Amino acid sequence: MMQVSKKTLNIRGRLMELSTPVVMGILNITPDSFYAGSRISSVDELVDKAGQMQKEGAGIIDVGGYSTRPGAKEIDPEEEADRVESAIEPLTKYFPELILSVDTFRSSVAGRAVQKGAHMINDVSGGILDDSMFDVAAALKVPYILMHMRGTPQTMNQLTNYNQLIPDILKDLKEKADVLRQKGVADIIIDPGFGFAKTIAQNFELMKNLRAFHLLDYPLLVGISRKTTIYKTLNITAEEALNGTTVLNTLALQQGASIIRVHDVKQAAEVVKLWIAAGNSMN
């Protein structure tokens, strides 16, 4: 049994329960995401994929228009915003009850996405790449996912030196969460940032010590799906990393993750169901 203090999110007046772990499905409107199976190139494909994710058990769908894989190509904010808007509009039309997250580190993109119907912001940079992001999140009055990262997607792999990994990440996230609260952001979700400015060994250390992040008293999101930590450790490809993803998602639930962000919704939803059937609870 895992005690997690805050068990709800305010989604535009709707309360989202986190007493049961939630599956967040990944929809990438990008031509270069690290996992080809998550890329979407047309509105029909987008609607079909979102419908499938909803049917399979996604509580949130995370829409991204900028690839944050290591060494990813930089794109113009306008192009990113256009990509995201082109997805948000049909999704809100066809799935009005679906909770949509916008995966961006740019406040202008977040603002346009929320205006079009997105319900929350997933900022992989934790505010470090856009000085306006915290103010915009506060003004929009939507939940904000605060992730730990250093540098940019282009430089983060060179920024993996820590004095003490877990205390350093906790300190960084606490300081930023305190600023968000002071600015009026009511709903904060913490993401320790697997794969972002962390080596494979550090990612495993992070997984081993996930419980420490409950000290911050916010819901915890884990995004480990098909990442390098899995496929390089197993000497396979991202396409072959579903089984490894399932294993690490199970470990994340055991340590109190409230949201698991995944490419494969059906399998993640099965993990949650079996975890609960085995007598586990977030209460």
Buried (B, 14 or more C-beta within 10 A) or exposed (E): EBEBEEBEBBBEEEEBEBEBBBBBBBBBBBEBBBBEBBBBEEBEEBBEBBBEBBEBBBBBBBBBBBBBBBEBEEBEBEEBBBBBBBBBEBBBEBBEEBBBBBBBBBBBBBBBBBEBBBBBBBBBBBBBBBEBBBBBBBBBEBBBBBBBBBBBBEEBBEBBEBEEBBEBBBEBBBEBBEBBEEEEBEBBBBBBBBBBBBBBEBBBBBBEBBEBBBEBEBBBBBBBBBBBBBBEBEEEEBEEBBEBBBEBBBBBBEBBBBBBBBBBBBBBBBBBEEBBEEEBEBE
